[in-house]
Amino acid sequence: MFVKPVSGRVVRDPVKGTFLPESGEEVPENTFWRRRLKDGDVQKVKSVTTSNEVKAEKGK
């Protein structure tokens, strides 16, 4: 699932140890991230795919 932090919140990825970028990131749908959603720390959004990424996928 693709999530991004709610405005004013900072969320650390428990696997990578880095902060979730404000633009969002694809994360596994596990207990940790479902809890962050329930607590209102992150919001689930549609993944933003650039046109270059779409073209690269079509070229495969």
mmCIF file of the N, C-alpha and C atoms, coordinates in Angstrom:
data_MODEL
# 
_entry.id   MODEL 
# 
loop_
_atom_site.group_PDB 
_atom_site.id 
_atom_site.type_symbol 
_atom_site.label_atom_id 
_atom_site.label_alt_id 
_atom_site.label_comp_id 
_atom_site.label_asym_id 
_atom_site.label_entity_id 
_atom_site.label_seq_id 
_atom_site.pdbx_PDB_ins_code 
_atom_site.Cartn_x 
_atom_site.Cartn_y 
_atom_site.Cartn_z 
_atom_site.occupancy 
_atom_site.B_iso_or_equiv 
_atom_site.pdbx_formal_charge 
_atom_site.auth_seq_id 
_atom_site.auth_comp_id 
_atom_site.auth_asym_id 
_atom_site.auth_atom_id 
_atom_site.pdbx_PDB_model_num 
ATOM 1   N N  . MET A 1 1  ? 0.847  -1.168 0.000   1.00 0.00 ? 1  MET A N  1 
ATOM 2   C CA . MET A 1 1  ? 0.000  0.000  0.000   1.00 0.00 ? 1  MET A CA 1 
ATOM 3   C C  . MET A 1 1  ? 0.895  1.234  0.000   1.00 0.00 ? 1  MET A C  1 
ATOM 4   N N  . PHE A 1 2  ? 0.382  2.308  -0.521  1.00 0.00 ? 2  PHE A N  1 
ATOM 5   C CA . PHE A 1 2  ? 1.144  3.555  -0.608  1.00 0.00 ? 2  PHE A CA 1 
ATOM 6   C C  . PHE A 1 2  ? 0.607  4.505  0.450   1.00 0.00 ? 2  PHE A C  1 
ATOM 7   N N  . VAL A 1 3  ? 1.478  4.954  1.348   1.00 0.00 ? 3  VAL A N  1 
ATOM 8   C CA . VAL A 1 3  ? 1.065  5.854  2.420   1.00 0.00 ? 3  VAL A CA 1 
ATOM 9   C C  . VAL A 1 3  ? 1.991  7.057  2.484   1.00 0.00 ? 3  VAL A C  1 
ATOM 10  N N  . LYS A 1 4  ? 1.477  8.130  3.073   1.00 0.00 ? 4  LYS A N  1 
ATOM 11  C CA . LYS A 1 4  ? 2.311  9.293  3.348   1.00 0.00 ? 4  LYS A CA 1 
ATOM 12  C C  . LYS A 1 4  ? 1.938  9.824  4.721   1.00 0.00 ? 4  LYS A C  1 
ATOM 13  N N  . PRO A 1 5  ? 2.882  10.464 5.392   1.00 0.00 ? 5  PRO A N  1 
ATOM 14  C CA . PRO A 1 5  ? 2.587  10.956 6.739   1.00 0.00 ? 5  PRO A CA 1 
ATOM 15  C C  . PRO A 1 5  ? 1.573  12.097 6.713   1.00 0.00 ? 5  PRO A C  1 
ATOM 16  N N  . VAL A 1 6  ? 0.752  12.147 7.729   1.00 0.00 ? 6  VAL A N  1 
ATOM 17  C CA . VAL A 1 6  ? -0.202 13.236 7.892   1.00 0.00 ? 6  VAL A CA 1 
ATOM 18  C C  . VAL A 1 6  ? 0.606  14.491 8.205   1.00 0.00 ? 6  VAL A C  1 
ATOM 19  N N  . SER A 1 7  ? 0.125  15.632 7.773   1.00 0.00 ? 7  SER A N  1 
ATOM 20  C CA . SER A 1 7  ? 0.818  16.894 8.003   1.00 0.00 ? 7  SER A CA 1 
ATOM 21  C C  . SER A 1 7  ? 1.169  17.068 9.477   1.00 0.00 ? 7  SER A C  1 
ATOM 22  N N  . GLY A 1 8  ? 2.427  17.370 9.736   1.00 0.00 ? 8  GLY A N  1 
ATOM 23  C CA . GLY A 1 8  ? 2.883  17.591 11.103  1.00 0.00 ? 8  GLY A CA 1 
ATOM 24  C C  . GLY A 1 8  ? 3.368  16.343 11.816  1.00 0.00 ? 8  GLY A C  1 
ATOM 25  N N  . ARG A 1 9  ? 3.275  15.198 11.164  1.00 0.00 ? 9  ARG A N  1 
ATOM 26  C CA . ARG A 1 9  ? 3.711  13.938 11.774  1.00 0.00 ? 9  ARG A CA 1 
ATOM 27  C C  . ARG A 1 9  ? 4.991  13.447 11.107  1.00 0.00 ? 9  ARG A C  1 
ATOM 28  N N  . VAL A 1 10 ? 5.825  12.785 11.893  1.00 0.00 ? 10 VAL A N  1 
ATOM 29  C CA . VAL A 1 10 ? 7.045  12.154 11.387  1.00 0.00 ? 10 VAL A CA 1 
ATOM 30  C C  . VAL A 1 10 ? 6.968  10.684 11.782  1.00 0.00 ? 10 VAL A C  1 
ATOM 31  N N  . VAL A 1 11 ? 7.086  9.807  10.791  1.00 0.00 ? 11 VAL A N  1 
ATOM 32  C CA . VAL A 1 11 ? 6.953  8.377  11.049  1.00 0.00 ? 11 VAL A CA 1 
ATOM 33  C C  . VAL A 1 11 ? 8.210  7.669  10.559  1.00 0.00 ? 11 VAL A C  1 
ATOM 34  N N  . ARG A 1 12 ? 8.801  6.868  11.435  1.00 0.00 ? 12 ARG A N  1 
ATOM 35  C CA . ARG A 1 12 ? 10.008 6.135  11.085  1.00 0.00 ? 12 ARG A CA 1 
ATOM 36  C C  . ARG A 1 12 ? 9.630  4.749  10.564  1.00 0.00 ? 12 ARG A C  1 
ATOM 37  N N  . ASP A 1 13 ? 10.241 4.351  9.440   1.00 0.00 ? 13 ASP A N  1 
ATOM 38  C CA . ASP A 1 13 ? 10.061 3.008  8.898   1.00 0.00 ? 13 ASP A CA 1 
ATOM 39  C C  . ASP A 1 13 ? 10.820 2.049  9.811   1.00 0.00 ? 13 ASP A C  1 
ATOM 40  N N  . PRO A 1 14 ? 10.149 1.057  10.390  1.00 0.00 ? 14 PRO A N  1 
ATOM 41  C CA . PRO A 1 14 ? 10.812 0.175  11.351  1.00 0.00 ? 14 PRO A CA 1 
ATOM 42  C C  . PRO A 1 14 ? 11.861 -0.747 10.720  1.00 0.00 ? 14 PRO A C  1 
ATOM 43  N N  . VAL A 1 15 ? 11.766 -0.998 9.429   1.00 0.00 ? 15 VAL A N  1 
ATOM 44  C CA . VAL A 1 15 ? 12.717 -1.877 8.761   1.00 0.00 ? 15 VAL A CA 1 
ATOM 45  C C  . VAL A 1 15 ? 13.941 -1.094 8.299   1.00 0.00 ? 15 VAL A C  1 
ATOM 46  N N  . LYS A 1 16 ? 13.716 0.019  7.622   1.00 0.00 ? 16 LYS A N  1 
ATOM 47  C CA . LYS A 1 16 ? 14.811 0.815  7.078   1.00 0.00 ? 16 LYS A CA 1 
ATOM 48  C C  . LYS A 1 16 ? 15.463 1.718  8.116   1.00 0.00 ? 16 LYS A C  1 
ATOM 49  N N  . GLY A 1 17 ? 14.686 2.137  9.118   1.00 0.00 ? 17 GLY A N  1 
ATOM 50  C CA . GLY A 1 17 ? 15.196 3.053  10.125  1.00 0.00 ? 17 GLY A CA 1 
ATOM 51  C C  . GLY A 1 17 ? 15.194 4.500  9.668   1.00 0.00 ? 17 GLY A C  1 
ATOM 52  N N  . THR A 1 18 ? 14.633 4.755  8.492   1.00 0.00 ? 18 THR A N  1 
ATOM 53  C CA . THR A 1 18 ? 14.570 6.118  7.964   1.00 0.00 ? 18 THR A CA 1 
ATOM 54  C C  . THR A 1 18 ? 13.152 6.655  8.132   1.00 0.00 ? 18 THR A C  1 
ATOM 55  N N  . PHE A 1 19 ? 13.013 7.961  7.993   1.00 0.00 ? 19 PHE A N  1 
ATOM 56  C CA . PHE A 1 19 ? 11.693 8.572  8.096   1.00 0.00 ? 19 PHE A CA 1 
ATOM 57  C C  . PHE A 1 19 ? 10.941 8.417  6.781   1.00 0.00 ? 19 PHE A C  1 
ATOM 58  N N  . LEU A 1 20 ? 9.654  8.239  6.885   1.00 0.00 ? 20 LEU A N  1 
ATOM 59  C CA . LEU A 1 20 ? 8.786  8.161  5.720   1.00 0.00 ? 20 LEU A CA 1 
ATOM 60  C C  . LEU A 1 20 ? 8.794  9.517  5.034   1.00 0.00 ? 20 LEU A C  1 
ATOM 61  N N  . PRO A 1 21 ? 9.121  9.566  3.723   1.00 0.00 ? 21 PRO A N  1 
ATOM 62  C CA . PRO A 1 21 ? 9.150  10.867 3.044   1.00 0.00 ? 21 PRO A CA 1 
ATOM 63  C C  . PRO A 1 21 ? 7.768  11.516 3.007   1.00 0.00 ? 21 PRO A C  1 
ATOM 64  N N  . GLU A 1 22 ? 7.755  12.847 2.994   1.00 0.00 ? 22 GLU A N  1 
ATOM 65  C CA . GLU A 1 22 ? 6.483  13.579 2.945   1.00 0.00 ? 22 GLU A CA 1 
ATOM 66  C C  . GLU A 1 22 ? 5.683  13.248 1.691   1.00 0.00 ? 22 GLU A C  1 
ATOM 67  N N  . SER A 1 23 ? 6.394  12.878 0.618   1.00 0.00 ? 23 SER A N  1 
ATOM 68  C CA . SER A 1 23 ? 5.722  12.533 -0.634  1.00 0.00 ? 23 SER A CA 1 
ATOM 69  C C  . SER A 1 23 ? 5.110  11.144 -0.590  1.00 0.00 ? 23 SER A C  1 
ATOM 70  N N  . GLY A 1 24 ? 5.459  10.364 0.435   1.00 0.00 ? 24 GLY A N  1 
ATOM 71  C CA . GLY A 1 24 ? 4.899  9.033  0.587   1.00 0.00 ? 24 GLY A CA 1 
ATOM 72  C C  . GLY A 1 24 ? 5.797  7.946  0.058   1.00 0.00 ? 24 GLY A C  1 
ATOM 73  N N  . GLU A 1 25 ? 5.400  6.708  0.333   1.00 0.00 ? 25 GLU A N  1 
ATOM 74  C CA . GLU A 1 25 ? 6.215  5.565  -0.056  1.00 0.00 ? 25 GLU A CA 1 
ATOM 75  C C  . GLU A 1 25 ? 5.361  4.301  -0.030  1.00 0.00 ? 25 GLU A C  1 
ATOM 76  N N  . GLU A 1 26 ? 5.729  3.348  -0.849  1.00 0.00 ? 26 GLU A N  1 
ATOM 77  C CA . GLU A 1 26 ? 5.082  2.037  -0.852  1.00 0.00 ? 26 GLU A CA 1 
ATOM 78  C C  . GLU A 1 26 ? 5.600  1.261  0.360   1.00 0.00 ? 26 GLU A C  1 
ATOM 79  N N  . VAL A 1 27 ? 4.689  0.746  1.174   1.00 0.00 ? 27 VAL A N  1 
ATOM 80  C CA . VAL A 1 27 ? 5.057  -0.004 2.372   1.00 0.00 ? 27 VAL A CA 1 
ATOM 81  C C  . VAL A 1 27 ? 4.251  -1.300 2.404   1.00 0.00 ? 27 VAL A C  1 
ATOM 82  N N  . PRO A 1 28 ? 4.753  -2.298 3.126   1.00 0.00 ? 28 PRO A N  1 
ATOM 83  C CA . PRO A 1 28 ? 3.987  -3.542 3.227   1.00 0.00 ? 28 PRO A CA 1 
ATOM 84  C C  . PRO A 1 28 ? 2.734  -3.339 4.072   1.00 0.00 ? 28 PRO A C  1 
ATOM 85  N N  . GLU A 1 29 ? 1.694  -4.059 3.741   1.00 0.00 ? 29 GLU A N  1 
ATOM 86  C CA . GLU A 1 29 ? 0.452  -3.941 4.515   1.00 0.00 ? 29 GLU A CA 1 
ATOM 87  C C  . GLU A 1 29 ? 0.537  -4.921 5.680   1.00 0.00 ? 29 GLU A C  1 
ATOM 88  N N  . ASN A 1 30 ? 1.197  -4.478 6.742   1.00 0.00 ? 30 ASN A N  1 
ATOM 89  C CA . ASN A 1 30 ? 1.378  -5.318 7.922   1.00 0.00 ? 30 ASN A CA 1 
ATOM 90  C C  . ASN A 1 30 ? 0.810  -4.615 9.157   1.00 0.00 ? 30 ASN A C  1 
ATOM 91  N N  . THR A 1 31 ? 0.971  -5.260 10.297  1.00 0.00 ? 31 THR A N  1 
ATOM 92  C CA . THR A 1 31 ? 0.415  -4.734 11.543  1.00 0.00 ? 31 THR A CA 1 
ATOM 93  C C  . THR A 1 31 ? 0.925  -3.331 11.856  1.00 0.00 ? 31 THR A C  1 
ATOM 94  N N  . PHE A 1 32 ? 2.222  -3.099 11.676  1.00 0.00 ? 32 PHE A N  1 
ATOM 95  C CA . PHE A 1 32 ? 2.793  -1.798 11.995  1.00 0.00 ? 32 PHE A CA 1 
ATOM 96  C C  . PHE A 1 32 ? 2.116  -0.689 11.198  1.00 0.00 ? 32 PHE A C  1 
ATOM 97  N N  . TRP A 1 33 ? 2.042  -0.854 9.876   1.00 0.00 ? 33 TRP A N  1 
ATOM 98  C CA . TRP A 1 33 ? 1.496  0.215  9.027   1.00 0.00 ? 33 TRP A CA 1 
ATOM 99  C C  . TRP A 1 33 ? -0.016 0.338  9.174   1.00 0.00 ? 33 TRP A C  1 
ATOM 100 N N  . ARG A 1 34 ? -0.730 -0.761 9.423   1.00 0.00 ? 34 ARG A N  1 
ATOM 101 C CA . ARG A 1 34 ? -2.175 -0.668 9.682   1.00 0.00 ? 34 ARG A CA 1 
ATOM 102 C C  . ARG A 1 34 ? -2.428 0.093  10.982  1.00 0.00 ? 34 ARG A C  1 
ATOM 103 N N  . ARG A 1 35 ? -1.566 -0.098 11.986  1.00 0.00 ? 35 ARG A N  1 
ATOM 104 C CA . ARG A 1 35 ? -1.686 0.636  13.242  1.00 0.00 ? 35 ARG A CA 1 
ATOM 105 C C  . ARG A 1 35 ? -1.423 2.121  13.023  1.00 0.00 ? 35 ARG A C  1 
ATOM 106 N N  . ARG A 1 36 ? -0.439 2.449  12.199  1.00 0.00 ? 36 ARG A N  1 
ATOM 107 C CA . ARG A 1 36 ? -0.158 3.860  11.904  1.00 0.00 ? 36 ARG A CA 1 
ATOM 108 C C  . ARG A 1 36 ? -1.372 4.498  11.232  1.00 0.00 ? 36 ARG A C  1 
ATOM 109 N N  . LEU A 1 37 ? -2.040 3.762  10.326  1.00 0.00 ? 37 LEU A N  1 
ATOM 110 C CA . LEU A 1 37 ? -3.259 4.265  9.683   1.00 0.00 ? 37 LEU A CA 1 
ATOM 111 C C  . LEU A 1 37 ? -4.347 4.496  10.727  1.00 0.00 ? 37 LEU A C  1 
ATOM 112 N N  . LYS A 1 38 ? -4.575 3.508  11.580  1.00 0.00 ? 38 LYS A N  1 
ATOM 113 C CA . LYS A 1 38 ? -5.629 3.598  12.594  1.00 0.00 ? 38 LYS A CA 1 
ATOM 114 C C  . LYS A 1 38 ? -5.373 4.755  13.558  1.00 0.00 ? 38 LYS A C  1 
ATOM 115 N N  . ASP A 1 39 ? -4.111 4.966  13.925  1.00 0.00 ? 39 ASP A N  1 
ATOM 116 C CA . ASP A 1 39 ? -3.763 6.041  14.861  1.00 0.00 ? 39 ASP A CA 1 
ATOM 117 C C  . ASP A 1 39 ? -3.746 7.420  14.207  1.00 0.00 ? 39 ASP A C  1 
ATOM 118 N N  . GLY A 1 40 ? -3.853 7.477  12.882  1.00 0.00 ? 40 GLY A N  1 
ATOM 119 C CA . GLY A 1 40 ? -3.885 8.761  12.185  1.00 0.00 ? 40 GLY A CA 1 
ATOM 120 C C  . GLY A 1 40 ? -2.512 9.355  11.916  1.00 0.00 ? 40 GLY A C  1 
ATOM 121 N N  . ASP A 1 41 ? -1.457 8.526  12.005  1.00 0.00 ? 41 ASP A N  1 
ATOM 122 C CA . ASP A 1 41 ? -0.103 9.013  11.729  1.00 0.00 ? 41 ASP A CA 1 
ATOM 123 C C  . ASP A 1 41 ? 0.183  9.109  10.232  1.00 0.00 ? 41 ASP A C  1 
ATOM 124 N N  . VAL A 1 42 ? -0.450 8.229  9.455   1.00 0.00 ? 42 VAL A N  1 
ATOM 125 C CA . VAL A 1 42 ? -0.271 8.225  8.001   1.00 0.00 ? 42 VAL A CA 1 
ATOM 126 C C  . VAL A 1 42 ? -1.635 8.155  7.341   1.00 0.00 ? 42 VAL A C  1 
ATOM 127 N N  . GLN A 1 43 ? -1.659 8.464  6.057   1.00 0.00 ? 43 GLN A N  1 
ATOM 128 C CA . GLN A 1 43 ? -2.882 8.319  5.279   1.00 0.00 ? 43 GLN A CA 1 
ATOM 129 C C  . GLN A 1 43 ? -2.572 7.504  4.041   1.00 0.00 ? 43 GLN A C  1 
ATOM 130 N N  . LYS A 1 44 ? -3.507 6.661  3.664   1.00 0.00 ? 44 LYS A N  1 
ATOM 131 C CA . LYS A 1 44 ? -3.353 5.824  2.483   1.00 0.00 ? 44 LYS A CA 1 
ATOM 132 C C  . LYS A 1 44 ? -3.721 6.658  1.262   1.00 0.00 ? 44 LYS A C  1 
ATOM 133 N N  . VAL A 1 45 ? -2.861 6.661  0.269   1.00 0.00 ? 45 VAL A N  1 
ATOM 134 C CA . VAL A 1 45 ? -3.103 7.428  -0.954  1.00 0.00 ? 45 VAL A CA 1 
ATOM 135 C C  . VAL A 1 45 ? -2.812 6.562  -2.158  1.00 0.00 ? 45 VAL A C  1 
ATOM 136 N N  . LYS A 1 46 ? -3.328 6.991  -3.291  1.00 0.00 ? 46 LYS A N  1 
ATOM 137 C CA . LYS A 1 46 ? -2.994 6.298  -4.532  1.00 0.00 ? 46 LYS A CA 1 
ATOM 138 C C  . LYS A 1 46 ? -1.552 6.597  -4.875  1.00 0.00 ? 46 LYS A C  1 
ATOM 139 N N  . SER A 1 47 ? -0.843 5.603  -5.313  1.00 0.00 ? 47 SER A N  1 
ATOM 140 C CA . SER A 1 47 ? 0.556  5.761  -5.681  1.00 0.00 ? 47 SER A CA 1 
ATOM 141 C C  . SER A 1 47 ? 0.674  6.732  -6.844  1.00 0.00 ? 47 SER A C  1 
ATOM 142 N N  . VAL A 1 48 ? 1.622  7.643  -6.748  1.00 0.00 ? 48 VAL A N  1 
ATOM 143 C CA . VAL A 1 48 ? 1.864  8.621  -7.806  1.00 0.00 ? 48 VAL A CA 1 
ATOM 144 C C  . VAL A 1 48 ? 2.968  8.066  -8.688  1.00 0.00 ? 48 VAL A C  1 
ATOM 145 N N  . THR A 1 49 ? 2.605  7.691  -9.911  1.00 0.00 ? 49 THR A N  1 
ATOM 146 C CA . THR A 1 49 ? 3.567  7.131  -10.845 1.00 0.00 ? 49 THR A CA 1 
ATOM 147 C C  . THR A 1 49 ? 3.877  8.162  -11.911 1.00 0.00 ? 49 THR A C  1 
ATOM 148 N N  . THR A 1 50 ? 5.149  8.420  -12.123 1.00 0.00 ? 50 THR A N  1 
ATOM 149 C CA . THR A 1 50 ? 5.525  9.379  -13.148 1.00 0.00 ? 50 THR A CA 1 
ATOM 150 C C  . THR A 1 50 ? 5.380  8.752  -14.519 1.00 0.00 ? 50 THR A C  1 
ATOM 151 N N  . SER A 1 51 ? 5.281  9.573  -15.534 1.00 0.00 ? 51 SER A N  1 
ATOM 152 C CA . SER A 1 51 ? 5.122  9.057  -16.890 1.00 0.00 ? 51 SER A CA 1 
ATOM 153 C C  . SER A 1 51 ? 6.342  8.250  -17.310 1.00 0.00 ? 51 SER A C  1 
ATOM 154 N N  . ASN A 1 52 ? 7.532  8.598  -16.816 1.00 0.00 ? 52 ASN A N  1 
ATOM 155 C CA . ASN A 1 52 ? 8.743  7.835  -17.156 1.00 0.00 ? 52 ASN A CA 1 
ATOM 156 C C  . ASN A 1 52 ? 8.679  6.432  -16.578 1.00 0.00 ? 52 ASN A C  1 
ATOM 157 N N  . GLU A 1 53 ? 8.154  6.283  -15.372 1.00 0.00 ? 53 GLU A N  1 
ATOM 158 C CA . GLU A 1 53 ? 8.032  4.964  -14.784 1.00 0.00 ? 53 GLU A CA 1 
ATOM 159 C C  . GLU A 1 53 ? 7.041  4.117  -15.558 1.00 0.00 ? 53 GLU A C  1 
ATOM 160 N N  . VAL A 1 54 ? 5.943  4.730  -16.028 1.00 0.00 ? 54 VAL A N  1 
ATOM 161 C CA . VAL A 1 54 ? 4.953  4.010  -16.818 1.00 0.00 ? 54 VAL A CA 1 
ATOM 162 C C  . VAL A 1 54 ? 5.578  3.556  -18.128 1.00 0.00 ? 54 VAL A C  1 
ATOM 163 N N  . LYS A 1 55 ? 6.328  4.436  -18.790 1.00 0.00 ? 55 LYS A N  1 
ATOM 164 C CA . LYS A 1 55 ? 6.977  4.089  -20.041 1.00 0.00 ? 55 LYS A CA 1 
ATOM 165 C C  . LYS A 1 55 ? 7.984  2.973  -19.838 1.00 0.00 ? 55 LYS A C  1 
ATOM 166 N N  . ALA A 1 56 ? 8.727  3.018  -18.737 1.00 0.00 ? 56 ALA A N  1 
ATOM 167 C CA . ALA A 1 56 ? 9.727  1.985  -18.458 1.00 0.00 ? 56 ALA A CA 1 
ATOM 168 C C  . ALA A 1 56 ? 9.045  0.637  -18.254 1.00 0.00 ? 56 ALA A C  1 
ATOM 169 N N  . GLU A 1 57 ? 7.903  0.626  -17.582 1.00 0.00 ? 57 GLU A N  1 
ATOM 170 C CA . GLU A 1 57 ? 7.180  -0.625 -17.357 1.00 0.00 ? 57 GLU A CA 1 
ATOM 171 C C  . GLU A 1 57 ? 6.659  -1.192 -18.674 1.00 0.00 ? 57 GLU A C  1 
ATOM 172 N N  . LYS A 1 58 ? 6.189  -0.332 -19.565 1.00 0.00 ? 58 LYS A N  1 
ATOM 173 C CA . LYS A 1 58 ? 5.674  -0.797 -20.864 1.00 0.00 ? 58 LYS A CA 1 
ATOM 174 C C  . LYS A 1 58 ? 6.783  -1.346 -21.731 1.00 0.00 ? 58 LYS A C  1 
ATOM 175 N N  . GLY A 1 59 ? 8.000  -0.821 -21.563 1.00 0.00 ? 59 GLY A N  1 
ATOM 176 C CA . GLY A 1 59 ? 9.134  -1.253 -22.366 1.00 0.00 ? 59 GLY A CA 1 
ATOM 177 C C  . GLY A 1 59 ? 9.697  -2.602 -21.977 1.00 0.00 ? 59 GLY A C  1 
ATOM 178 N N  . LYS A 1 60 ? 9.260  -3.143 -20.833 1.00 0.00 ? 60 LYS A N  1 
ATOM 179 C CA . LYS A 1 60 ? 9.784  -4.430 -20.356 1.00 0.00 ? 60 LYS A CA 1 
ATOM 180 C C  . LYS A 1 60 ? 9.211  -5.591 -21.115 1.00 0.00 ? 60 LYS A C  1 
# 
